[in-house]
Amino acid sequence: ETVLTQSPGTLSLSPGQRATLSCRASQSVSSTSLAWYRQKPGQPPRLLIYGASSRATGIPDRFSGSGSGTGFTLTISRLEPEDFAVYYCQHYGNSLFTFGPGTRVDIK
Amino acid sequence: QVQLQQWGTGLLKPSETLSLTCAVYGGSFRGYYWSWIRQPPGKGLGWIGEINHTGTTNYNPSLESRVTISVDTSNKQIFLRMSFVTAADTAVYYCTRTPITGNTVNVFDIWGQGTLVTVSS
């Protein structure tokens, strides 16, 4: 089983600032099977990025994903009020879906 | 627009069986896997298992002995049953969709609203 770790656990930033979130896999994974989600309080997660770097339908271009192998990054270029939330990375491999523990982005 | 609507028993006693239903509205049932994912209060996400329209299933090995996912294709519904629940099974349970083909395979592109299930004596 591939274990995903995310850092930092919490990121305190101001609106308009840039956010950089990290997701590390315990072994090399295919970029095609790495995704990112945003979860606002009281809501289900929403798909942001699939295939490590492709934005899902309706996702603004301030969100970008990058990385390969064991290290992946989600970047939010300018934080909007709705971006203060929890972000999860997710992997699929060997018929098993796994999630990282999440990074909380809160208002500084 | 595809919507997933979920319902089921919200309060259970230890050792009882959890039963949830997810109905698919406004879209195709074929061409997707349908998963259940849960989230304990204040914690992260955990995948439970998935099923497609033919009834082919995949389960998380950590839960497989207690979980059954089934499907009613004619009514576009997916069912989750989890036996012998404990307080550790207290969570919000989500129904989700995973495309089988296209660019967004192996991700959860549509989510239900979630159902809180509490296990308490």
Interface residues (C-beta under 8 A of the other chain):
Chain A: T32 S33 A35 Y37 P44 P45 R46 L47 Y50 G51 S54 A56 Y88 Q90 Y92 S95 L96 F97 T98 F99 G100 P101 G102
Chain B: S35 G44 L45 G46 W47 N58 N60 P61 Y94 N103 T104 V105 N106 V107 F108 D109 W111 G112 Q113 G114
